[in-house]
Amino acid sequence: HSNVILDTGSPIPLLLPLSTCPTCNRGQLEQRPHNLFDPSLSSTFTSTNPAIPVQLSFGSAGGGTVPYSTPQGANCTVVRDTLTVGAHKIKNQQFLLCDEYSEGLRDQFADGILGLSSVASGAWPDGNQTEYGAVLAGLAGVKEFSVDFEEGRIVFGGGSNRGDREGVKNVKLEEELSKSRGGWVVETRWEGGDNDHDHDGGGEEAQEAAVALLDTGSAVMVTPDFDTARRLYGSMSRDIRPIDSLGSWGVECEVWEKMGRDVKFVVGGSRGEKVEVVVKKEFLNVGEYPGQPGICQGLFLHPLTQAREPLRGRPAWIFGNALLRGYVTVWNWEEMSVGFGKVRGDPER
């Protein structure tokens, strides 16, 4: 078996390390090695003929909270096998088997990545636009999945698990952007700008319409640009500042302990229901930054180049699991929507 990150931000259906991969079990994982996939142990495994090599790039952030200074990715080959995900068995599923991992993949706890794209099919970045089918999306009887971070549970299906949800509000995706990106993209507004300690920005500017990629595989939140990060942190404390050249912000750890306010967003709204979602203040400090004793890093990073969506030029955020974990979320392929329900026992949701 393989332990994988369930990643709604990845358009790739599945990525696993090959048994002969020389770079997949070094670094921090020497005492907890990955489960490497050995094709010789599977009677249903087949490789493509001719082989389809795929080189992936994940940018510089990797999967953790501290950005890497070098691009992250993997060298892989397209293969097929029968996969079992929960109670569902998918025959002849295409996925990527990798013989080289970057540092970010190598040092994560999970063996690989299970991408949960918003679309049922896509194309490998191989130059030939070879199509693949997404895992589970489009499978008979599977129209949606729900994620409950509090319970550590994901349920694939359609309707059988609705009893686990309270007051789910469904937000329509930005459909064209979602399909082109293979991700779950929603309209959003940052509900910030009041109590701005910087007195430079905020107000109406902070309420600018934007979009956000909902990414369960991201441990951080990413603002559209440097200025948005400056205004967001300025609304908390003027002492929070950039702490590296890769988009991280931070401040003395004791400052985080004394301050803190929830960060609020509204998702949806222009084409149907809208929902206020919250990043709780206890998640804003992600811990001491490596190599800077006494300095703790903030949850929000800024990108090295400003992020704008290609259709209307709106600012583009990445909402990671620090926001999503506060809700039972329901991801529906058929309706192209994401639902937000309160976590049981949390009256503030």
C-alpha positions in Angstrom: 0.0 0.0 0.0 1.0 3.6 -0.4 0.3 6.6 1.9 -0.6 9.6 -0.2 -1.4 13.3 0.2 -4.9 14.0 -1.0 -4.3 17.0 -3.1 -7.1 19.1 -4.7 -4.5 21.5 -6.1 -2.8 18.8 -8.2 -4.1 18.0 -11.8 -2.0 14.8 -11.8 -4.1 11.8 -10.8 -1.5 9.8 -8.9 2.3 10.0 -8.3 4.3 7.3 -6.6 8.0 6.5 -6.1 9.5 3.5 -8.1 11.2 0.8 -6.1 14.6 1.6 -7.8 14.4 5.3 -7.2 17.8 6.4 -5.8 16.6 9.8 -4.5 13.2 8.9 -3.0 14.4 7.9 0.5 17.1 10.3 1.6 17.2 13.4 3.8 14.8 13.5 6.8 13.2 10.2 5.9 16.1 7.8 6.6 14.3 6.6 9.8 10.9 6.5 8.2 11.4 5.4 4.6 8.7 5.7 1.9 6.9 2.7 0.6 8.3 2.3 -2.9 6.2 0.8 -5.6 7.6 -2.5 -7.1 5.9 -3.2 -10.4 7.1 -6.9 -10.3 4.8 -7.6 -7.4 1.6 -6.6 -9.4 0.0 -8.9 -11.9 -2.1 -6.1 -13.4 0.8 -3.6 -13.9 1.5 -2.4 -17.5 3.8 0.3 -18.9 3.1 2.3 -21.9 4.7 1.4 -25.2 6.5 3.5 -26.2 7.3 4.9 -22.8 5.9 8.3 -22.0 8.3 10.3 -19.8 6.9 13.1 -17.7 8.9 15.8 -15.9 7.0 17.6 -13.3 7.8 21.0 -11.7 6.0 22.2 -8.5 7.7 25.6 -8.3 9.8 26.4 -5.3 7.4 26.0 -2.4 7.3 22.3 -2.1 4.8 20.8 0.2 5.9 22.2 3.6 5.7 25.6 5.2 9.3 26.8 4.4 9.9 27.5 0.7 12.7 25.8 -1.1 15.3 27.9 -3.0 15.4 25.4 -5.9 12.5 24.1 -8.1 10.7 21.1 -6.8 9.4 18.2 -8.9 10.0 14.6 -10.1 11.0 12.6 -13.2 8.4 10.0 -13.9 6.9 7.6 -16.5 3.2 7.0 -17.3 2.1 3.5 -16.3 -1.2 1.6 -15.6 -2.4 -0.6 -12.9 -5.5 -1.5 -10.8 -5.8 1.0 -7.9 -7.9 0.6 -4.8 -8.9 3.9 -3.1 -11.0 3.2 -0.1 -13.9 0.9 -1.2 -13.4 1.8 -4.9 -11.4 -0.3 -7.3 -10.3 1.4 -10.6 -8.9 -0.9 -13.3 -6.3 0.1 -15.8 -5.8 3.5 -14.2 -3.0 5.7 -15.6 -0.6 7.2 -13.1 3.0 8.4 -12.7 5.8 6.2 -11.4 8.8 8.2 -10.6 12.5 7.4 -10.5 13.6 10.8 -9.2 12.2 12.9 -6.4 13.2 16.5 -5.5 14.0 17.4 -1.9 10.4 18.5 -1.2 8.8 15.2 -2.2 11.6 13.2 -0.6 11.2 14.8 2.8 7.4 14.7 3.1 5.8 12.0 5.3 3.6 10.7 2.5 4.9 8.3 -0.2 3.2 10.2 -3.1 0.4 12.4 -4.2 -3.2 11.5 -5.1 -4.5 14.4 -7.1 -8.2 15.1 -6.9 -8.7 17.3 -9.9 -12.0 19.2 -10.6 -12.1 17.6 -14.1 -12.5 13.9 -15.1 -9.6 13.9 -17.6 -6.5 15.9 -18.5 -3.3 15.7 -20.5 0.2 14.8 -19.4 2.8 17.5 -19.9 4.7 15.4 -22.4 4.4 17.5 -25.5 2.0 15.0 -27.1 -1.0 16.0 -25.0 -1.6 12.3 -24.1 -4.9 12.1 -22.2 -5.4 10.5 -18.8 -8.5 9.8 -16.7 -8.6 11.3 -13.2 -8.8 8.9 -10.3 -12.5 8.4 -9.2 -13.8 11.4 -11.1 -16.4 10.1 -13.5 -16.5 6.7 -11.9 -20.1 5.3 -11.9 -21.8 6.4 -8.7 -19.1 8.7 -7.6 -20.2 12.3 -8.0 -18.4 13.9 -5.1 -16.2 13.4 -2.1 -16.2 15.0 1.4 -13.2 15.8 3.6 -13.3 16.1 7.3 -9.9 17.1 8.7 -11.2 17.0 12.2 -12.0 13.3 11.9 -9.2 12.5 9.5 -11.6 11.1 7.0 -12.4 11.3 3.3 -15.5 9.7 1.8 -16.0 9.1 -1.9 -19.6 8.7 -3.2 -22.8 10.6 -3.7 -25.2 11.3 -0.9 -24.4 8.3 1.4 -22.4 10.5 3.8 -24.7 13.6 4.0 -25.7 12.7 7.6 -22.2 13.7 8.6 -22.7 17.3 7.6 -24.4 20.2 9.1 -25.6 23.2 7.1 -23.4 22.7 4.1 -23.4 25.7 1.8 -22.4 25.0 -1.8 -20.4 27.5 -3.7 -20.2 27.3 -7.5 -16.7 27.1 -9.0 -15.2 29.6 -11.4 -15.9 26.9 -14.0 -13.7 28.0 -16.9 -10.7 28.7 -14.7 -11.2 25.4 -12.8 -11.4 23.4 -16.0 -8.3 25.0 -17.5 -6.3 24.6 -14.3 -7.7 21.2 -13.4 -8.2 22.7 -9.9 -11.1 23.9 -7.7 -11.2 27.7 -8.2 -13.7 30.0 -6.5 -14.4 33.7 -6.4 -13.2 35.3 -3.1 -12.8 38.5 -1.2 -10.5 39.1 1.7 -12.6 40.6 4.5 -9.6 42.7 5.8 -8.4 46.2 6.0 -10.0 47.3 9.3 -7.7 48.0 12.2 -4.8 48.3 9.8 -1.7 49.1 11.9 0.2 50.1 8.8 -2.4 52.8 7.8 -1.2 52.2 4.3 -3.6 50.2 2.2 -6.6 48.3 3.4 -10.1 49.7 3.2 -11.8 49.3 -0.2 -8.5 48.1 -1.8 -8.4 45.1 0.6 -11.9 44.1 -0.6 -10.8 43.7 -4.2 -12.6 40.8 -6.0 -10.2 37.9 -6.5 -10.1 34.1 -7.0 -8.6 31.3 -5.0 -7.4 27.8 -5.7 -8.6 25.5 -2.9 -5.6 23.3 -2.2 -5.8 20.5 0.4 -2.1 19.6 -0.4 -0.8 23.0 0.7 0.4 23.7 4.2 0.5 27.4 3.6 -1.7 30.2 2.2 -0.3 32.3 -0.6 -1.4 35.9 -1.3 -1.7 37.3 -4.9 1.4 39.5 -4.4 3.8 41.2 -2.0 1.5 44.2 -1.3 -1.4 42.0 -0.3 0.8 40.2 2.2 2.0 43.5 3.5 -1.5 44.8 4.0 -2.7 41.5 5.5 0.1 41.3 8.1 -0.1 45.1 8.6 -3.7 44.6 9.9 -2.2 42.4 12.7 1.1 44.0 13.6 3.5 46.5 12.0 6.3 44.3 13.3 5.6 41.4 11.0 8.2 41.5 8.1 9.7 39.5 5.3 12.2 37.0 6.7 13.6 35.5 3.5 13.8 36.1 -0.2 11.3 33.4 -1.0 8.0 35.0 0.2 8.0 34.1 3.9 7.0 36.6 6.6 7.6 36.4 10.4 8.1 38.1 13.7 9.5 37.3 17.1 7.7 34.3 18.5 6.5 36.1 21.6 4.7 38.7 19.4 2.6 36.0 17.8 1.6 34.8 21.3 0.4 38.3 22.3 -1.5 39.2 19.2 -3.6 37.4 16.7 -6.9 37.8 14.9 -8.8 35.5 12.7 -8.4 36.1 9.0 -11.8 36.1 7.1 -12.7 35.6 3.5 -15.9 35.4 1.6 -16.0 32.8 -1.1 -18.6 32.8 -3.9 -21.3 35.3 -4.2 -21.6 36.7 -7.7 -23.2 33.5 -9.2 -25.1 32.1 -6.2 -24.5 31.3 -2.6 -21.6 32.9 -0.7 -19.9 31.7 2.5 -17.7 33.4 5.0 -14.7 31.3 5.8 -12.1 31.8 8.5 -8.5 31.0 9.2 -8.4 30.7 12.9 -5.7 32.8 14.6 -4.0 29.7 16.2 -3.0 28.6 12.7 -1.3 31.9 11.7 2.0 31.0 13.4 3.5 27.9 11.7 6.5 27.7 14.0 10.1 28.8 14.3 11.8 29.6 11.0 14.9 27.3 10.4 18.1 29.2 11.0 16.5 32.2 12.7 16.1 31.4 16.4 13.3 33.2 18.1 11.6 34.2 14.8 8.3 32.4 14.0 6.9 32.2 10.5 3.5 33.4 9.4 1.1 31.2 7.5 0.7 33.5 4.5 3.5 33.7 1.9 3.7 36.0 -1.1 4.6 34.8 -4.6 7.8 35.9 -6.2 5.8 37.3 -9.1 2.3 38.6 -8.7 -0.4 36.0 -9.4 -3.3 37.0 -11.7 -5.8 34.7 -13.3 -5.7 34.8 -17.1 -9.3 35.5 -18.0 -10.0 38.8 -16.2 -6.8 39.6 -14.5 -8.1 39.2 -11.0 -5.7 38.5 -8.1 -5.2 34.8 -7.4 -4.8 33.3 -3.9 -4.0 29.8 -2.8 -6.1 28.6 0.1 -4.4 25.7 1.9 -5.5 23.2 4.5 -5.2 25.7 7.4 -8.4 27.3 6.1 -10.1 24.1 4.8 -9.5 22.1 8.0 -12.0 24.3 9.8 -14.8 22.8 7.8 -16.4 19.7 6.5 -15.9 20.3 2.7 -17.9 18.6 -0.1 -16.3 18.6 -3.5 -18.8 17.9 -6.3 -17.5 17.0 -9.8 -21.0 16.9 -11.4 -22.2 20.3 -10.1 -18.8 21.9 -10.2 -19.2 23.2 -6.6 -17.5 23.1 -3.2 -19.6 22.9 -0.1 -18.6 24.2 3.4 -20.2 22.8 6.5 -19.3 23.5 10.1 -17.3 21.1 12.1 -19.3 19.4 14.7 -19.0 20.8 18.2 -17.7 24.2 16.9 -20.6 26.7 17.3 -18.6 29.5 15.6 -18.6 27.8 12.2 
